[in-house]
């Protein structure tokens, strides 16, 4: 849900958000489109009664890579970000990183990997 909200926000409020964050307009628009495509993919995966492990692994990998990319963009001086823009991307990195960890833990639990109470 947060992926879709972020994507809609980036696309619908492009001009004020680029002013607040310092993100170049084309970057913010592409980032929003990426978020909307990601949300559509997540919706498709969530519609399966039991998500397939390879799909969950792909979501974990994309989320982990996105978290790292947001942190690098926020701290690396690649974009002409305002202080708010850096905080915006760092918050995104933190949120997506937490999602990746929780998704990975959920997958491991669903597969019965590493459970302390597992029968041996």
N, C-alpha and C positions, 0 to 999 in steps of 0.2 A: 504494500500500500504506500509506504513512504517513497518507493521508487517512482510510482506514478505521480504522486503529489509533487515531488521534486521536478520531474519532467514537465508537468503542466505549468508549474511555477516558472521554470526557466524559459519556457516557450511563450506563455501568456503574458508574463511581466518582463519581457526581454529588455526593454529600454530602461525602466527604473532599476531593474536588478543589475544591469551592466554598469549603471552609474554608481550604485551602492557598492558593488563588489570590485569594480575595476576590470572585470573579465571582458575581453573583446567580444563584441556582439556575435560574430560568426562562431567563436568558440562556445559561448553560452548556448546558442541555438543548437549546435551539434551535440553538446553535452545533454541538453534537454531531450533531443531526439533519441540519443542513446538510452537515456533513462526510460523514455516511453517504450522503446523497443524491448528493453529489459523487463519492464513491467508486463508487457504482452507475453513475453516468454515465461515469466514466472506464473502468470495466470494460466497459461497452457499447461505447465507442469503441475500446478496445483489442482487442475481439473481431473487428474488421474487419481483413482481411488487410492493407489499406493504408488507414490513417486518412485521411478526407477533410479537405483543408485548411481548409474552413470550421469543422469541428468542432475542429480543433487550434487555430485562431485563437480560438475561443470559450473553450477551456480556458486558453489564454494570458491572455486578457482577464480571466477569472474569477480566475485565480491572481494576476495583477497587482493587481486590485482587492482581493482578499483580503489580500494582503501590505500594501497601503496601509492598509486598514481595521484590521488587527491592530496596526500601528504606531501609528495614531491612537488606538486604544483603549488601548494600553499607555502612551502618553505624554500623552494629552489630558485625563486626569482625568475621563473620562466615566463610568468604572466605579470602584467602591471597591476597587481592586486592592491586594493586598499586594505587597511587593517581588518575591516569587516569581511572583505573577500577572503583573506587568509583564514580568519576564524570560521567562516562559512564552509570552506573546503576542509579544514581540520575537523570540524564537527561531523561533516559528511564522512570523512575517513574513519573517525571513531565509530560512528553508527554502523557503517558498512563492515568494518572490521569485526565488530561485535556480532553482527548477523552471520558473518562467515564462520566464526568460532561456534556459535550456537547451532548453525546448520551442520557443521562437521560433527559436533557432539551428538546431535540428533540422529545423523546417519549412522554413526558408530553404535549408538544405542539400538537403533532399529535392526542393525545387522548383528547385534550381540557381540560386538568387538570390545574387548577390554573391560567388560563388566565384572565387578568384584564378586557379585552374587551368582555368577555363571557356573553352571554345573561343569565339572571336569571329568 
